[in-house]
Amino acid sequence: MQELIIFLIFAGALGYLGNRIYQSFAQKKAGCGKGCGCATDASVSVKPTEK
């Protein structure tokens, strides 16, 4: 029983690390990379209002 619990914890840790590695190599979305929500696509970006 103890071996099963240790195996499940180890498998979960490997899955977590595998997901982190995959996310680091996955294609990034457009923007500056700071998480501020800016976008390089003109159709997505917010246009300033005229005064």
C-alpha positions in Angstrom: 0.0 0.0 0.0 2.8 2.4 0.8 4.5 1.7 -2.5 1.3 2.7 -4.3 1.0 6.0 -2.5 4.7 6.8 -3.2 4.2 5.9 -6.8 1.2 8.1 -7.1 3.0 11.1 -5.6 6.0 10.5 -7.9 3.8 10.2 -10.9 2.0 13.4 -10.0 5.3 15.2 -9.6 6.5 14.0 -13.0 3.2 15.1 -14.6 3.5 18.5 -13.0 7.1 19.0 -14.2 6.2 17.7 -17.6 3.4 20.2 -17.9 5.7 23.0 -16.8 8.3 22.1 -19.4 5.6 21.8 -22.1 4.2 25.2 -21.2 7.6 26.8 -21.4 8.1 25.5 -25.0 4.5 26.0 -26.1 3.8 28.9 -28.5 3.2 32.1 -26.6 0.3 34.5 -27.3 1.0 37.9 -28.8 1.8 40.8 -26.4 4.6 42.2 -24.5 4.9 39.2 -22.1 4.4 41.2 -18.9 0.8 40.0 -18.4 -0.6 43.5 -18.8 -3.2 42.4 -21.4 -1.7 44.4 -24.3 -1.9 42.9 -27.8 -0.1 43.4 -31.1 -3.2 42.6 -33.1 -5.0 45.8 -34.1 -8.4 44.1 -34.0 -7.9 43.1 -30.4 -6.4 46.2 -29.0 -8.5 48.9 -27.4 -8.9 52.1 -29.5 -8.7 55.4 -27.6 -11.9 57.4 -27.4 -12.0 60.8 -29.1 -12.6 63.9 -27.0 
